[in-house]
C-alpha cells in the first residue's frame, strides 16, 4: 500500500491521474483512513471526481458477489462525497442520495433500524415487528440492488423477531422474502446465508410437529450437511428415506429428505444427481401441497439447471 501511495503521489504531482487511478487513490485513502491524502485529492481533483462520480456508483461485476466488497465500495463513495461536501461541492452527495425526499427516506430508515435494534435488545419483539413492518412498507416501491439488499435485511430481521416469539411459519415466510430479495438484487452471499437460515427455521418447524425422534434424526442429517459431511449426511438421509416411504405418517418429510440429499450432491459437484433428487423433492412438495417447499425447490432446481454442463461429474 505504501508503494501504491508513492506511485499515486508521483502521478498527482504530474497531474496525470486518469479516472480509474483517481478512484483507486481516493478509495485507498478512505480504506487506510488517510484523511489528509483524501482531502488533498478531493481539493485538487474536485471537478474530475464530480464528472466521474456517477459512473463510479456502478460496482464492478467481479465485486458484486462479496457483501464486504459491496459495503466497502459504498463506504468509499460516501466518504468521498462527504469530503467534497465539506469543501463546498455538494454535487457528489446529491448523486449518491438523490433528492431531498430520498435523503429524508434514508434518515427515516436509519432511525427506524436503530429503534428496532433497541427493542430487540430489550426483548420487545412484538414492538420491533411493528417498526420493521413499517420500514418495509416505506421501501416497497424502491428499485435498485441497494434497496433490494436493504429490504432483504429488514425481512431477515422480521423473521428473527418472529422466531423469538415462537411464530415459526411467519418466520419462515419472512426469511423466504429475504431470500427472494437477495436473488432479485444479485446478492449471492446473502442468498446463501438466507437459504441456510430457511433450513434452520424449517428444522425448528419439524421439531414442533409430530414424531420428534424422526425429526431429530433429520435435523442431525442437516447438521452433518452444514458441516460439510455431505456423504455421511446422505447415508443418514437414505435410512430416513426408506422409513418415510414405508410409513404414511412420515410422507410429509419426503420433500425435505429428497431436497437435502439433492443439496448434498450439488455440494459434492454431482450436478445431474442433485437435479434428479431436487426434482423428486419438488414433486413431493407438490403432492403434499407444501407451498413453502415448492418455492424453495423450484428455486434450487432453476439454480442447478444453470450449473449443469460446467464440468461437474455424473452420478
N, C-alpha and C positions, 0 to 999 in steps of 0.2 A: 504493500500500500504506500510506503514511503517513496519507493521508486516511481510509482504511478503519479504521486503528487509532484515530484520533481519534474517529471516529463510534462505534466499538465501545466505546471508553473512556467516552464520554458515556453510552451505554446502560448500561454497567456501573455507573457512579455512580448512575444512576436505578434500577438493579436491574430492568431491563425486558427482558433478553435472552430471546428465545424459543429453543426447541431448535435451530432452524436457524442462528440468529445465534450461538448459543453454540458450535455445532460449527464454524462459519466462523471465529470468533475463535480457538478452540483450534488448529485446523489451520493457520491463518495464523501463529500464534505458533511452531508447530513448523517450518513451511516457511521462515520467516525467521530461525529459530534464536534467537528472543526468549525465552530460558529464564525470565527474571523474569516476563514477562507470562503465560507458560504456567502458572507456579507460582501466581501471584495468581488467575488464573481458576479453576484447579483447587481452590484453597483456598476461594474464595468460592462456587463452584457445584458442589461435590463431589456433593451429593445429586441435583441435576438431571442431571449428567453420568452418574452411575450409572443413573439412571432411564431415560435415553435411549440408553445405550451399545449395548445390544443392537440397536436399530433402526439405529444408525449403522454397524454392521458390514455392512449391505447396501449395496453400492456402487451409486450411481445408474446407471441403464441407459446414459445417454449417455457414461459414462466407461469402460464395460467393454471397448470396442474398443481402448483405449490401454493398453499394458503399463506405460508410465511413470506414467500416472494411477492405475492399479491399485496399483502399487508405492508411490506417494506416499500413497495412501489408507491402505494397510496400515501404512506408516511412521508416519503421524499417529496412527492408533489405538493403536499400540504405545507411542508417546511419551506420549500422554495417560494410558494405563493405568499406565505406569511412574511417571509423576509422581504420580498418585493413590496408588499403592502406597507410594511414598516418604513420603507424607503420612499413611499409616496406613489407607488404603482399598484393599483388595485385590480388591474385587468386580469391577471392570472387567477386571483382569488375568485373573481366573478365567473371565469370559465370553469373553475373547479366546482363551485357550489351553486351556480345558476343565479336565478333572480332572487329578490328578497324573500318571496314566498317559499322558494326551495330552501333557502338558508334557514328560515324560521322552522321549516319542517324538520330539518336535521337537528336543530336545537331541541325541539319537542321530543324527538326520538332519544337524544342523549339523556334528557331529563327523565323520560319515561323508563328507560333501561336502568338508570340509577335507582329510581323509585322501586322498580320490580326487584332489583338485586337486594335492596334493603328489606323488602317484605319477605323475600325468600330466606334471608339470613335469620330473620326473627320467626320463621315458621308460619307466616301468614300467607299460605299458598293460595287460598281462595281469592284473597285480595290481589295477590300477584297475578293470578289468571285474568282478573278484570283489567288490570293495567296493560298486560301483554296483548290481550284481545283487542283493546282499543288501538294499540300501536299497529297491529297487523292490519286492521281496518283502514288506518290512515295511509298505509303504504300499499294497499291492494291494487291501486292503479298505476303505480310507479314502474317504469320499464328499465331495462338495463341490467347487466350482470351484477353490478354492485348492489342494486336494490334487491335482486334475487337472493344474493348471499345474506343480506340483512333480514329478509323475510324468513329464510331458512333458519337462521339463528333464533329468531323470535318463535317460530313454530317449535324448534327443539326445546326452548325454554318452557313453552307451554306444555309440551309433552312431559318434561321433568316435573313440573308442578302437579300435573295430573297423576304422575307416578307416585309422588309423595302423598297424594290424597287417596291412593289405592284405586284410582279410576283407570284401570288398565286398558280398556277399549278406547277410551278417549286419548290416553297417552299414545297408544298405537296409531290412531288416526292422525294425531298431530305430528308424530315423528315421520309418518308417511308423507305428510305435506312438506316437512323439512327436506326429505329426500327428493321429492319432486322438484322443489325449488333449486336444489343443487344440480340436479340433472339439467334443468332448464337453463341455468346460468353457466354450465360447463365446469362446475366445481368438482373435479374428480376426487380430491381429497375429502371434501365434505360428503360426497356420495358414498365413499367407503365407510366413513365414520357413522353416518346415519343408517346405513344398511346394517352395520353391526348393532347399533342401538335398537333397531327394529327387531333383530333376532333376540336380543336380550329381553325386550318387553314381551315378545311372543312367548319366550320361555316362562316368564312370570305368569302369563295368562294360562299356560298349560298346567303349571303347578296349582293354580287356583281352580282348575277344572277337576274332572273325575280321574280316578286311578293315579294318585300321586307317585306311586312306585314306578310305573311305566314312564311318567313324565320326568321323574328324577333321572332315569337312565338316558332318556332323550336329551336332557339338559347336560348330562355328563358327556354325551357324544358331541354336543355343541361346544363344550369347553375344550375337548380334545381338538376339535377343528380350529377353534380360536387360537390355540397354542401351536398350530402348525402340524399337528399329528393327524394328517388327513387320512392316511391308510388305516390307522388304528380306529379313528372315528368311524370310517366306513365299515369296518369289521363289526363294531358295536351296532351300527345302524342296520346292517344286514340281519342281525339277530332280531332286532325290533321289527324289521320289515316282515320277517316270517311270522312273528306273533300277531302283527297288525292285520295281515291278510287272513289269518286263521280265526281271529276273534272279531266279530262285528262291532263290539264296543270300542275297538281300537282303530276302526277305519278312519276316524276323523284325524288321526295322526299321520295318515299316509302322505298327504301333501308335504308336511314338514319333513318327513323322513326322506322322501324322494328328492325334495329340494336341497336338503343339506348334503345328501350324497352327491348330487349334481355339482354343488358348490365345491366340495372336496375334490372332485375330479377336475374341475376347472382350475383350481389352485395347483393341482398336480400336472397341469398342462395337457390333460386329456380332454380336449375341447369337444370332440364328437361325442364321447361318452357323457360329458357334462350336459350336452344338449339333449341327449336321449332321456337322461334322468330328470332334467328340469321340465321337459315336455310331459313326462309322467306326473310330476308334481302339479303342473298346471291342469292337467286332465282331472286329477284327484280333487283339486280345489273347485273346479267347475262342477264336478259331480256332487259335491257336498255344499255347493252354493257359498263357498268361503270367499267373500268379496275381497278381503284383505290379502288372502293368499293368491288370488287371481292377479291382483295388482302387482304383487312382488314378482311372481314367476313370469308374468308377461314381460316385465322389465328385464329380468335376468335372462330370459330367452332371447330377447332382442339384443342384449349386450353380448351374449355368447355368439350369436349369429355374426356379429361384426368381427369376431376374432377367429372364426373358422377359416382355415386355409392360410394361416400365418405361420405354419411350421410346427404346430402342436402335434404330439404323437396321437396315433389312432388307438382305440381301445383294443 
